[in-house]
Amino acid sequence: MRKIPGAAALILLILLLLLAAAGAQAEKTVLITFAGDCTLGSEGTAMKNEDSFFAFAEKYGYDYFFANFRDMFENDDITVVNLEGVLSDNAYMEKKHKAFRFRGKTDFVKILTGSGVDSVSIANNHIMDFSSQGAESTKKVLDENGIQWFWNEEYRIIEHDGIRIAFFGLEHSKFFSLQSWLPRTFRELKQSGKANAVVVYVHTGIEYKGEHENRIAAMANDLVGMGADLVLMSHPHVLQGMEIINNRTVFYSLGNFVFGGNSAIRYGKYHKIKEVTSLYSMAVQVKMSFTGDGEYLGQRVVIWPAYTSDDPQVNHYQPRLLTAEEAKPVREAIQRDTQGFTLPELKEENGSAFMEFPYLAATSAVLMPEDDDGD
Protein backbone atom coordinates (compact mmCIF):
# COMPACT_ATOMS: atom_id res chain seq x y z
CA MET A 1 0.00 0.00 0.00
CA ARG A 2 1.44 3.37 -1.07
CA LYS A 3 1.87 5.90 1.75
CA ILE A 4 0.79 9.51 1.41
CA PRO A 5 3.64 11.97 2.15
CA GLY A 6 3.31 13.76 5.47
CA ALA A 7 2.59 17.22 4.06
CA ALA A 8 0.03 15.85 1.60
CA ALA A 9 -1.62 13.81 4.34
CA LEU A 10 -1.88 16.89 6.53
CA ILE A 11 -3.44 18.91 3.71
CA LEU A 12 -5.89 16.09 3.00
CA LEU A 13 -6.83 15.89 6.67
CA ILE A 14 -7.44 19.65 6.81
CA LEU A 15 -9.61 19.48 3.68
CA LEU A 16 -11.65 16.63 5.15
CA LEU A 17 -12.15 18.55 8.39
CA LEU A 18 -13.23 21.65 6.48
CA LEU A 19 -15.67 19.63 4.40
CA ALA A 20 -17.07 17.99 7.52
CA ALA A 21 -17.46 21.38 9.20
CA ALA A 22 -19.15 22.80 6.12
CA GLY A 23 -21.51 19.83 6.00
CA ALA A 24 -22.35 20.24 9.66
CA GLN A 25 -23.15 23.91 9.15
CA ALA A 26 -25.10 23.55 5.89
CA GLU A 27 -28.28 25.57 6.16
CA LYS A 28 -31.60 23.79 6.60
CA THR A 29 -35.08 25.11 5.88
CA VAL A 30 -38.58 24.00 6.88
CA LEU A 31 -41.51 25.16 4.75
CA ILE A 32 -44.77 25.31 6.74
CA THR A 33 -48.21 26.09 5.29
CA PHE A 34 -50.94 27.43 7.56
CA ALA A 35 -54.66 27.82 6.87
CA GLY A 36 -57.51 29.06 9.04
CA ASP A 37 -60.73 27.70 10.51
CA CYS A 38 -61.75 24.29 9.16
CA THR A 39 -64.98 22.67 10.31
CA LEU A 40 -65.35 19.22 8.76
CA GLY A 41 -69.02 18.84 9.60
CA SER A 42 -71.96 21.01 10.56
CA GLU A 43 -74.64 21.55 13.16
CA GLY A 44 -76.85 18.58 13.92
CA THR A 45 -79.98 20.33 12.66
CA ALA A 46 -78.29 21.06 9.31
CA MET A 47 -76.64 17.72 8.61
CA LYS A 48 -79.45 16.51 6.33
CA ASN A 49 -79.84 19.77 4.42
CA GLU A 50 -79.02 19.75 0.71
CA ASP A 51 -76.50 22.55 1.18
CA SER A 52 -74.74 21.05 4.22
CA PHE A 53 -71.12 19.93 4.45
CA PHE A 54 -72.41 16.35 4.78
CA ALA A 55 -74.34 16.65 1.51
CA PHE A 56 -71.27 17.98 -0.32
CA ALA A 57 -69.13 15.15 1.08
CA GLU A 58 -71.62 12.58 -0.17
CA LYS A 59 -72.07 14.22 -3.57
CA TYR A 60 -68.47 15.17 -4.41
CA GLY A 61 -66.34 12.90 -2.23
CA TYR A 62 -63.70 13.63 0.37
CA ASP A 63 -61.07 14.91 -2.07
CA TYR A 64 -63.31 17.81 -3.10
CA PHE A 65 -62.80 20.18 -0.16
CA PHE A 66 -59.03 20.83 -0.32
CA ALA A 67 -58.66 19.98 -4.02
CA ASN A 68 -57.34 23.41 -5.02
CA PHE A 69 -54.62 23.33 -2.35
CA ARG A 70 -53.59 19.68 -2.40
CA ASP A 71 -50.47 20.29 -4.49
CA MET A 72 -49.37 23.08 -2.15
CA PHE A 73 -50.00 20.99 0.95
CA GLU A 74 -48.27 17.91 -0.42
CA ASN A 75 -45.18 19.80 -1.57
CA ASP A 76 -44.41 21.65 1.65
CA ASP A 77 -42.79 20.11 4.72
CA ILE A 78 -45.61 20.64 7.26
CA THR A 79 -49.24 21.72 6.75
CA VAL A 80 -51.25 23.05 9.72
CA VAL A 81 -54.92 24.08 9.98
CA ASN A 82 -57.28 24.95 12.83
CA LEU A 83 -59.73 22.03 13.19
CA GLU A 84 -62.76 23.74 14.67
CA GLY A 85 -65.24 21.06 15.63
CA VAL A 86 -65.58 17.46 16.71
CA LEU A 87 -65.12 14.20 14.83
CA SER A 88 -67.50 11.75 16.47
CA ASP A 89 -70.07 9.27 15.22
CA ASN A 90 -72.63 10.12 17.89
CA ALA A 91 -74.08 13.17 19.60
CA TYR A 92 -73.63 11.82 23.12
CA MET A 93 -72.92 14.52 25.74
CA GLU A 94 -73.89 17.31 23.33
CA LYS A 95 -73.84 20.74 24.98
CA LYS A 96 -77.27 21.81 23.82
CA HIS A 97 -77.12 25.10 25.69
CA LYS A 98 -74.52 26.33 23.17
CA ALA A 99 -75.86 28.22 20.15
CA PHE A 100 -73.64 26.30 17.70
CA ARG A 101 -72.30 22.73 18.03
CA PHE A 102 -70.21 21.41 15.14
CA ARG A 103 -69.70 17.70 14.47
CA GLY A 104 -68.49 15.53 11.62
CA LYS A 105 -68.15 11.78 11.16
CA THR A 106 -64.90 10.17 12.30
CA ASP A 107 -64.51 9.03 8.68
CA PHE A 108 -64.09 12.69 7.72
CA VAL A 109 -60.50 12.45 8.99
CA LYS A 110 -59.79 11.06 5.50
CA ILE A 111 -60.46 14.56 4.16
CA LEU A 112 -57.29 15.62 6.00
CA THR A 113 -55.15 12.57 5.24
CA GLY A 114 -56.08 12.69 1.56
CA SER A 115 -55.22 16.37 1.22
CA GLY A 116 -51.73 16.66 2.66
CA VAL A 117 -52.70 18.12 6.04
CA ASP A 118 -50.17 16.95 8.63
CA SER A 119 -51.19 18.67 11.84
CA VAL A 120 -54.11 20.52 13.42
CA SER A 121 -54.72 22.84 16.32
CA ILE A 122 -57.79 21.72 18.26
CA ALA A 123 -57.52 24.57 20.76
CA ASN A 124 -60.77 26.37 20.03
CA ASN A 125 -64.28 26.98 21.36
CA HIS A 126 -65.83 23.98 19.56
CA ILE A 127 -63.61 21.05 20.51
CA MET A 128 -65.77 20.56 23.64
CA ASP A 129 -69.15 20.89 21.89
CA PHE A 130 -69.81 17.26 22.80
CA SER A 131 -67.93 17.38 26.08
CA SER A 132 -65.08 14.98 26.79
CA GLN A 133 -66.61 12.29 24.58
CA GLY A 134 -66.31 14.43 21.48
CA ALA A 135 -62.82 15.69 22.30
CA GLU A 136 -61.49 12.19 23.04
CA SER A 137 -63.09 10.80 19.88
CA THR A 138 -61.44 13.56 17.84
CA LYS A 139 -58.00 13.00 19.35
CA LYS A 140 -58.31 9.24 18.93
CA VAL A 141 -59.20 9.32 15.24
CA LEU A 142 -56.48 11.90 14.53
CA ASP A 143 -53.90 9.72 16.31
CA GLU A 144 -55.02 6.62 14.44
CA ASN A 145 -54.61 8.37 11.11
CA GLY A 146 -51.27 10.06 11.74
CA ILE A 147 -52.57 13.62 12.06
CA GLN A 148 -50.63 15.37 14.81
CA TRP A 149 -52.72 17.63 17.03
CA PHE A 150 -51.91 20.18 19.71
CA TRP A 151 -54.09 21.78 22.39
CA ASN A 152 -53.11 24.10 25.28
CA GLU A 153 -50.55 22.31 27.50
CA GLU A 154 -50.47 19.37 25.08
CA TYR A 155 -47.99 20.86 22.61
CA ARG A 156 -46.46 18.91 19.73
CA ILE A 157 -42.87 18.77 18.50
CA ILE A 158 -42.70 18.03 14.79
CA GLU A 159 -39.33 17.11 13.27
CA HIS A 160 -38.21 17.60 9.68
CA ASP A 161 -34.69 16.99 8.44
CA GLY A 162 -33.37 17.03 11.99
CA ILE A 163 -35.05 20.36 12.79
CA ARG A 164 -37.58 20.24 15.63
CA ILE A 165 -40.39 22.81 15.82
CA ALA A 166 -42.73 23.00 18.81
CA PHE A 167 -46.36 23.81 17.98
CA PHE A 168 -48.66 25.21 20.64
CA GLY A 169 -52.41 25.74 20.28
CA LEU A 170 -54.00 28.07 22.82
CA GLU A 171 -57.59 28.90 23.63
CA HIS A 172 -58.00 32.56 24.62
CA SER A 173 -58.44 31.97 28.35
CA LYS A 174 -55.50 29.54 28.47
CA PHE A 175 -53.09 32.25 27.44
CA PHE A 176 -53.79 33.96 30.75
CA SER A 177 -53.89 30.87 32.96
CA LEU A 178 -50.57 29.66 31.48
CA GLN A 179 -48.72 32.99 31.84
CA SER A 180 -45.86 31.51 33.83
CA TRP A 181 -45.86 28.07 32.19
CA LEU A 182 -45.53 29.31 28.60
CA PRO A 183 -42.24 31.27 28.80
CA ARG A 184 -40.71 28.63 31.04
CA THR A 185 -41.68 25.87 28.62
CA PHE A 186 -40.51 27.79 25.55
CA ARG A 187 -37.17 28.44 27.24
CA GLU A 188 -36.70 24.85 28.41
CA LEU A 189 -37.50 23.43 24.98
CA LYS A 190 -34.99 25.68 23.25
CA GLN A 191 -32.22 25.43 25.83
CA SER A 192 -32.45 21.64 25.96
CA GLY A 193 -32.42 21.35 22.17
CA LYS A 194 -35.78 19.60 22.16
CA ALA A 195 -37.08 22.39 19.91
CA ASN A 196 -35.24 24.74 17.57
CA ALA A 197 -38.20 27.12 17.16
CA VAL A 198 -41.66 27.71 18.65
CA VAL A 199 -44.91 28.35 16.75
CA VAL A 200 -48.11 29.40 18.54
CA TYR A 201 -51.62 29.18 17.06
CA VAL A 202 -54.11 31.12 19.23
CA HIS A 203 -57.92 31.02 19.08
CA THR A 204 -59.03 34.51 20.05
CA GLY A 205 -60.58 37.78 18.87
CA ILE A 206 -64.09 38.95 17.96
CA GLU A 207 -66.15 37.14 15.33
CA TYR A 208 -66.79 38.96 12.03
CA LYS A 209 -64.76 41.98 13.02
CA GLY A 210 -62.14 43.09 10.49
CA GLU A 211 -59.80 44.73 13.01
CA HIS A 212 -57.97 43.16 15.92
CA GLU A 213 -58.20 44.77 19.34
CA ASN A 214 -55.41 46.33 21.40
CA ARG A 215 -55.69 43.50 23.92
CA ILE A 216 -55.00 40.98 21.15
CA ALA A 217 -51.97 42.97 20.01
CA ALA A 218 -50.74 42.94 23.61
CA MET A 219 -51.15 39.16 23.67
CA ALA A 220 -49.08 38.84 20.49
CA ASN A 221 -46.34 41.05 21.94
CA ASP A 222 -46.29 38.97 25.10
CA LEU A 223 -46.01 35.70 23.15
CA VAL A 224 -43.07 36.97 21.10
CA GLY A 225 -41.49 38.27 24.29
CA MET A 226 -41.92 34.81 25.82
CA GLY A 227 -39.99 33.24 22.95
CA ALA A 228 -42.50 32.46 20.19
CA ASP A 229 -40.93 32.69 16.72
CA LEU A 230 -44.23 32.81 14.83
CA VAL A 231 -47.77 33.61 16.00
CA LEU A 232 -51.00 32.91 14.12
CA MET A 233 -54.57 33.53 15.28
CA SER A 234 -58.06 32.39 14.38
CA HIS A 235 -61.69 32.70 15.52
CA PRO A 236 -62.97 35.95 13.87
CA HIS A 237 -63.89 33.95 10.69
CA VAL A 238 -62.72 36.90 8.59
CA LEU A 239 -59.28 38.18 7.67
CA GLN A 240 -57.47 40.62 9.90
CA GLY A 241 -54.07 42.26 9.64
CA MET A 242 -50.56 41.33 10.60
CA GLU A 243 -47.60 42.70 12.51
CA ILE A 244 -43.87 42.14 12.72
CA ILE A 245 -42.53 42.08 16.29
CA ASN A 246 -38.81 41.59 16.87
CA ASN A 247 -38.58 40.12 13.34
CA ARG A 248 -41.27 37.54 14.19
CA THR A 249 -44.46 37.56 12.13
CA VAL A 250 -47.91 37.75 13.72
CA PHE A 251 -51.16 37.06 11.83
CA TYR A 252 -54.20 38.31 13.73
CA SER A 253 -56.75 36.17 11.86
CA LEU A 254 -56.34 33.75 8.97
CA GLY A 255 -60.10 33.72 8.39
CA ASN A 256 -62.14 30.70 7.37
CA PHE A 257 -60.86 28.01 5.04
CA VAL A 258 -62.94 24.83 4.66
CA PHE A 259 -65.67 25.90 7.06
CA GLY A 260 -68.70 23.61 7.21
CA GLY A 261 -70.28 25.58 10.03
CA ASN A 262 -72.14 27.99 7.74
CA SER A 263 -73.84 27.29 4.42
CA ALA A 264 -73.85 31.02 3.58
CA ILE A 265 -71.01 33.49 3.20
CA ARG A 266 -71.23 36.00 6.04
CA TYR A 267 -70.31 39.66 6.08
CA GLY A 268 -68.95 41.95 8.76
CA LYS A 269 -69.94 42.17 12.36
CA TYR A 270 -73.72 41.89 12.35
CA HIS A 271 -73.33 40.75 8.69
CA LYS A 272 -73.61 44.25 7.21
CA ILE A 273 -70.05 45.31 6.31
CA LYS A 274 -69.43 43.96 2.81
CA GLU A 275 -65.69 44.63 2.92
CA VAL A 276 -65.38 42.26 5.90
CA THR A 277 -66.43 38.85 4.66
CA SER A 278 -65.86 35.17 5.29
CA LEU A 279 -65.40 34.85 1.52
CA TYR A 280 -61.84 36.22 1.86
CA SER A 281 -59.17 33.82 3.06
CA MET A 282 -55.50 33.03 2.67
CA ALA A 283 -52.93 30.31 2.94
CA VAL A 284 -49.72 31.43 4.64
CA GLN A 285 -46.40 29.79 3.86
CA VAL A 286 -43.45 30.40 6.15
CA LYS A 287 -39.98 29.17 5.29
CA MET A 288 -38.00 28.98 8.52
CA SER A 289 -34.20 28.84 8.18
CA PHE A 290 -31.72 27.15 10.53
CA THR A 291 -28.03 26.39 10.67
CA GLY A 292 -27.03 22.76 10.27
CA ASP A 293 -26.77 22.62 14.07
CA GLY A 294 -30.35 23.84 14.48
CA GLU A 295 -29.83 27.49 15.40
CA TYR A 296 -32.83 29.51 14.22
CA LEU A 297 -31.79 32.03 11.55
CA GLY A 298 -35.00 33.67 10.36
CA GLN A 299 -38.16 33.42 8.28
CA ARG A 300 -39.61 34.40 4.95
CA VAL A 301 -43.40 34.66 4.52
CA VAL A 302 -45.55 34.26 1.42
CA ILE A 303 -49.32 34.91 1.49
CA TRP A 304 -51.59 33.20 -1.05
CA PRO A 305 -54.95 35.07 -1.15
CA ALA A 306 -58.02 32.87 -1.55
CA TYR A 307 -61.79 32.71 -1.61
CA THR A 308 -63.54 30.17 0.63
CA SER A 309 -66.13 29.51 -2.10
CA ASP A 310 -66.67 30.13 -5.81
CA ASP A 311 -69.93 31.91 -4.93
CA PRO A 312 -69.83 35.22 -2.98
CA GLN A 313 -73.12 34.42 -1.22
CA VAL A 314 -73.20 30.62 -0.84
CA ASN A 315 -70.55 28.51 0.85
CA HIS A 316 -69.46 25.63 -1.38
CA TYR A 317 -66.79 24.56 1.16
CA GLN A 318 -63.97 24.58 -1.40
CA PRO A 319 -61.42 27.42 -1.12
CA ARG A 320 -59.56 28.40 -4.25
CA LEU A 321 -56.57 30.50 -5.23
CA LEU A 322 -57.09 33.83 -7.00
CA THR A 323 -55.73 35.83 -9.88
CA ALA A 324 -53.97 39.08 -9.03
CA GLU A 325 -57.05 41.05 -10.04
CA GLU A 326 -59.36 38.94 -7.87
CA ALA A 327 -56.92 39.15 -4.95
CA LYS A 328 -56.93 42.96 -4.70
CA PRO A 329 -59.82 43.19 -2.17
CA VAL A 330 -58.25 40.38 -0.13
CA ARG A 331 -55.00 42.31 0.05
CA GLU A 332 -56.96 45.43 1.02
CA ALA A 333 -58.73 43.54 3.81
CA ILE A 334 -55.37 42.53 5.31
CA GLN A 335 -53.83 45.97 4.76
CA ARG A 336 -56.78 47.73 6.41
CA ASP A 337 -55.83 46.14 9.73
CA THR A 338 -52.05 46.23 9.23
CA GLN A 339 -50.31 49.22 10.79
CA GLY A 340 -46.74 50.37 10.32
CA PHE A 341 -45.90 48.94 6.91
CA THR A 342 -47.31 48.41 3.45
CA LEU A 343 -47.95 44.88 2.23
CA PRO A 344 -45.96 43.72 -0.80
CA GLU A 345 -47.59 44.17 -4.19
CA LEU A 346 -49.44 41.23 -5.65
CA LYS A 347 -47.54 38.99 -8.01
CA GLU A 348 -49.00 36.21 -10.13
CA GLU A 349 -47.59 32.83 -11.04
CA ASN A 350 -49.46 30.23 -13.10
CA GLY A 351 -52.67 32.18 -12.57
CA SER A 352 -52.34 32.36 -8.76
CA ALA A 353 -51.66 35.58 -6.86
CA PHE A 354 -49.24 35.83 -3.95
CA MET A 355 -47.45 38.37 -1.78
CA GLU A 356 -43.81 37.69 -0.88
CA PHE A 357 -42.35 39.42 2.17
CA PRO A 358 -38.70 40.33 2.84
CA TYR A 359 -36.60 37.90 4.82
CA LEU A 360 -36.67 38.48 8.58
CA ALA A 361 -33.43 37.54 10.31
CA ALA A 362 -33.74 36.20 13.85
CA THR A 363 -31.36 38.91 15.08
CA SER A 364 -29.59 41.81 13.43
CA ALA A 365 -26.35 39.84 13.68
CA VAL A 366 -27.63 36.93 11.59
CA LEU A 367 -26.71 36.96 7.89
CA MET A 368 -29.12 36.32 5.04
CA PRO A 369 -29.57 32.64 4.11
CA GLU A 370 -27.36 31.38 1.30
CA ASP A 371 -30.28 30.91 -1.12
CA ASP A 372 -31.99 34.25 -0.38
CA ASP A 373 -31.85 36.82 -3.15
CA GLY A 374 -32.79 39.72 -0.85
CA ASP A 375 -35.80 40.82 -2.91
N, C-alpha and C positions, 0 to 999 in steps of 0.2 A: 504494500500500500504506500503510495507516494505521500510524503509529508508536505504540509503547507509551510513555507518559510515563516519565521516568527512575525515579521512586520506585516506580511500579507494576512496571517491569521488574526493579528490584532485588528487590522482594518476590517476584516470580515466580521469579527465579533462586534465591533462598534456599529457596523451597518445593520447587523441583525438586531442589536439592541435598539437602534433608532427606529427600525421598521416595527419592532414589537411595541415600542412606545407610541409610535404614530397610530398603530392599530388599536391600541388601548384607548387612545384619545379621539378616535374617529367619531365625528358627530352622529347623533341618532335623533330621529324625529318620530313623533307620534301624531297621526292625523285623526282628530276626533270630530264627528258630526253630531250636532245637537238639534233636536226639534222639540216643539212645545207640547201642549196638552193633547193627549191621545186617550180617548175613551172607546174601548173596543166592546161596545154594547150600548145599552140605552136604559131608560126607565122601564120598570115592569109594565106600566100601563101602555107603553108605546111599542113594546116588543113585536106585537102582531100587526102593527100598522104597515101599510104598503111602502111608506117612505122611511121606515126605521133602518137602523144599522143592520139588524137581523135580516130584514128583507133584502138588503143589498148584498149581504154575505151569501145568502141562499141563491140569489139571482146571478151574481157575477163571480162568486168564488172568493177564496181568501187572498189570492194574489192581487186582487183589484185595488185594494186600499192604498198601498204604498208603491204601486206599479211605476209611477213617474219618478220615484226616488230610489228604486232598488239598485240601479247601477251605482249611484253615489254611495249608498250604504254598504254595498258589497265591496267597494274598492277603497274604502277608508280603513283605518286600523281599529277604531271603536265607534259604534253608533249608540247614542243615548237619547231616550225620549222620556217624557213624564207620563207614566201610565196612571191615568186618573179614573179609577173605578175598580171594580172587583171582578175576578174571574172565578165563578162558582156555578155549579149546576143546580143549585136550589136557592130559594129565597129565605131560608131559615135564619132567624135572628135579625130580620130586616128592621132597620130603624125607621119606622113609619112616621115618626114625628118630624123627620127631615123633609124639606120641600122636594129635594131631588136625590134619588138613590140610583146609582148607575151599576149595572151588572151585565156581564157577558158570559157566554159558555166557556168552560175550561178549554174546550177545543179551539177557541179563538186564539190561544197562544201560538198556534201555527201561523197566524197572520204575522207575528213578529219573527218567528224562526224562518219563515219563507221570504222575508223581506230584508234580511241583513241587519236587523236590530240586535245588538249584543247585550244591552244593559238598560235598565229602567229605574227611574226614581219612583217609589211608591209612597213618598212622603207628601201627602196631600189630604184634602178634606173629604175625600170619597173612599179611601181605602178601608174605612171602618163603617161604610154604609150598611153592611150586613154583620156588624160586630166582629168578634174574633173569628167566627166561622169563616166569614168572607175573606178576611185578611190572611188567615192560615191557608185557605184553599188557594188564594192567589200566589202566595209564596211557594207553596208546594208545587204547583203546576209550572211556575217559572223555573224552579230548581230542577225539576224533572226534564225540562226541555233546554237546559243550558243557558237560560237568560239570567244574567246576574242582576240582582236588585239591591237597592240600598234605601235605608229608611231611618232617619234620626240617628241614634247611637249605633245602629247596625250599618256601619260604613262598609265599603267594598274596595279592595285593592285589586286593580286590573293590571296585568303585566303584558307588555308588548316589547319584543326584542330586548329583553333585559331591563326595560324601563318600567317602573312601578308607579302608577298614579292612583291616589286615594280619592274615591268619589263619595261625597256626603250628600244625602237628601234631607232637607229640614222643613218641617212644618213651621208655620210662623211662630207659634207659641214656644216651640222647642228651641228656637234661637235664643230666647231669653232664659229659659230654664237651664240651658247648657252653656251659659256664659263663661263659666270657669273651665268646664270640660273641653270645650272646643279648642281654645288656644293651646291648652296643655297637650291635647291629643295630636293636633297638627304638628307641634314642636317635637313630640316624642317620635312620631312617624318619620319625620325628616331627619332628625338627629341619629336615629337608629338605622337609617337606610332602608326601612321597610317601605317608604314611599319617597319618590323623587319630586313629586308635585302634588298639590291638593286642589281638587275641583269641588265646588259646592253648588248644588241645585236647590234653590229655596222656593217654597210655595207660599206666596204672600202677595199683598197688594189689594186693590179694589177692582171688582169685576166691571168690565166694560167702561173703564176709565182710561183715556189715552195718555195720561201723565202720571208718573210715579210721584209719591208723596215724599216730603222731606224726611220722614221717619224711615222710609225704605232706603233712601240714600244713606242715611246714618247707619243703617244695618249693613249696607254694602261696604261702607268705609270701615266699619268694625271688623267685618269678615276678612278684608284684605289686610288690615292691621294685625289680625290674629295669625295670618300666614296663608290664607287662600290665594292661589295663583290664578284662579278664574272663577267668576261668580255668574250664575244664570238664574233667572227667576221665571215663575209661571203663576197662574191663577187668574189674572185679569181677563183672559180669553181674547184679548186684542193686543196688538203690538204697542210697546212703549219704547223709550229711548235707551241710550247706552251711555257709559261713562268709562274713562280710563283713570284708574287710581294706582299710583305707584307702578305704572307700566303693567298693570293687570286689568283685563277687560271685564266690565260688568254689563250684563244685559238685563234690563228691568222687567221685560216680559217678552217671551218668544211667541206669544199668541197661541191660538189653536193650531192643530195640525190635522190628524185624523180624529175628529171629535164627534163621536156618536151620540153625545148627550143632547144635541139639538138638531132637529130636522130642518130648521130655517137658519139662514144667515142673520146674525143679530148686529145691531148698530148702536154704538155709543152707550153711555150710561143712560138708562131709561129708554134705550133703543131709538133715540131721536137724532143723534149726531152722525151723519152719514160718513164723515171723514174718519170716524173711529168705528171699525167694523171687524167682525170675526172672519170676514173674507180674506183679510190681509194676514199673511204669515211669512215665515222665513225658516230656512235651514241655515245653521251657523256651523262653519267648519273652522277649527282651530288647529293649526300645526304647532305643536310644542316642541322646542329644540332642547337637546341635552348634550353634554359631553359624553364621551364613551364611558366615563366613570359614573354617569348619572347626575351630574350637576346641572340644575335647571338653567338654561341660557335665555329663553325668551319665547315669544309667541307671535304668530301671524294669523290674522282673522280674515275670513272671507264670508260675506253674507250672500245667500242665494234667495232673493225675494220670491214669494209664492202666493198663490191663491189656495184657499182650503177647498174650493169647489169650482166647477166650470160654470156655475150659475150664481150671479150676485145676490139672489134672493133665497135659493134653495140649497141646502147642504147635500151634496152628493158624496161626501166622505172620501174624496180622492184629491188631495192637494196636487198642484202641478206647478212647474217652473214657468217663468214669465219671460217675454221679450223685454228689451230695454224700455220700449214705449209703455207696455203694460205695467212695468215695475215702478214707474215714476211716482204714482200715489203711495206705493208701499214705502219707497225711500222717504217721501215727505212725511209719512206717519211716524217713522223712526226719528227723522230729523226734528220734528216738532217737539219731541220730548228729550232731545239731546242738546245739552248746553256745553259751551266751551270749545267746540270744534265742529267743523263742517264734514259731513260724511263724504267719502270718495264718490266720484262720479260713476254712474252706471256704465259698465262694459257689457259686451255681449259675446258669447262664444257658443257656436252651434245652436243658435236660437234661444239661449238661456242667459238671462241677465245676472250680473253679480257685482258686488262691491268689494274691492280688495284693499285692506288697510295696511299701513306701514308696519314694519317689524317693530315689536316692542321688546327691547332687551330687558332681562331681569334686573340688572343694575346698570348704571352709567358706565361701569368699568368693563362690562361684557361686550365683546366684539360681535359684529354681525355674523350670522352663520355662513359657512363656506359657500352654500348654494343660493344665498340671498342676493338679489340684484339691486336692492336698495330702492326700488320704485315705490 
